[in-house]
């Protein structure tokens, strides 16, 4: 059985600092850390396709439906959110203020001339934003057709 071990020191074995840097990072932990390059949380997304539509699910618990903006620009679908909170409590000799700010944006390129842009539907419930993106009639997959041989 092979085991990956994290290397934490050089131990003068002649390995370069690049090797140490490579294994010092958590390269194999992509599934458990869902952060962008700016260390902000990016929600997980599932995309499913069936014969009639695409379904995009964005896991974003703790949000309100008004926190989202969904935009379709040509074939580029963008889902973004900005949420700001602030709390203030005053006591006799001090004031405490807390601020939080979170935002994200995910963009997806949809297939050209396939999507029925006028009938896209979005709903948010139980922490899940679901977009149903129907296909145009001429782009829907047709059932198999038997071809007669003459």
N, C-alpha and C positions, 0 to 999 in steps of 0.2 A: 504494500500500500504506500503510495506517495503522499507526502505531507508537505504543504507549503509552510515554511517557517519565516517569520519576520526577522530580519537582520537588524539589530539595533546598534552595532558598533563596528569599527574597522578591524580591531584585533590584529592589526599589522600583517594581514595575510596577503598583501600585495594587490588587493582589489582597488580599483580607482574610486574616487568619490562619486563618479557618475553611477557606478554599480550600486553603491550605498544609497544614493539618492533615489534610484529606480525602485529599490525594494523598501525604502523608507516610506514611500507613499502608499496609500491604500488603493492600489490600482484594481484590485479584485473585489472591491466593495461598492461597485456601481449600483447594485440593486438596493442596497440599504441606505445609501446617502443620496437623496434626491435633491441636489443643490446645483444651481447654475454656477458659471465661472465667477459670479459676484457673491457667492455664498448665500444667495436668497433661495427660498424654497420654491421649487417648480412642481406643480401638481402632476401626478401620474395621468396618462391618457391611454385609453383603449380605443381602437378604431376597428369596426367590424363592417364588412360588406356583405350584402345579400343581393338577390337579383333585382330588387326594386330601389334600394337606397344604401347609403353609408350611414353608420351610426357612430358618433364620436362621444365618448364618455370622459369627463374630466373630474377627477376626485379632488374636491375642494371643500372639505367640511368646515363649518364655522362661518361660512359666508352667507350673504343674502343675495337674492337674485338681482337686486339693484347694484351690487358690487361688480358685476360682470359687464363687459362690452364685447359683443361678437360682431365682427365686420367681415364682409366678403368683398374683396377688391379684385375684380377679374377672376382668376382661379386661386387667389391666395386667401385662405380663411384664417383670420386672426382672432384669438380668444385672449382677452386680457382682463385684469382686475387690479383695482387699487382700493385698499381699505386702510383707513386711518382711525385711530382711537386715541382719546386723551381723557385722563381722569385727574381730578384735582380734589384734594382734601385739605381743609384748613383746621389747624388746631390753635391753641392759645399762642404759642411762640414759634410756630413754623407752618409752612405751606409745602405740601408734597404734590408734585405733578409727575404723571407718568404718561409717556407717549409711545404709541406703537404704530408702525407703518409697514405694510406688506403689499407687494405688487408682483405680478408675473405677466408674461406674455408668451403664448405658444402660437406658432404659425404653421400652416400645412398647405401644401400646394395640391389642389384638387385636379383630377384629370380634366383635360380640356374638352369642351363641348359634350360633357356627360351629365353635369349637374343641372337640375331644375332650380335655378337660383331664386325664383319667385315663391317657392313653397318650402323653404327651409324652416324647420320648427326647433325651438329651444325650450327646455324646461329645467328647473332646478328643484330637486327635492332630496331630502335625507343626505345632504352633503355631496350629491352627484349632479353635475351639469351634463345634460344629455342633449345633443344636437342630432336631429334626424335630417339628413340631406338626401332628398329623393333624386333619383336619376330621371333624365328626360325619357320620354316614351321610346324614342328611336335608339336610345343607348341601353335600354334594359335587355338583359340576356333573354334570348328567345329559347323556348323549349326545343329539344332535338327534333329534327324533321326527317322523316323517312324519305329517301329519294328512290324513286322507282327506276329500275334498270330496264332499258328497252332492248 
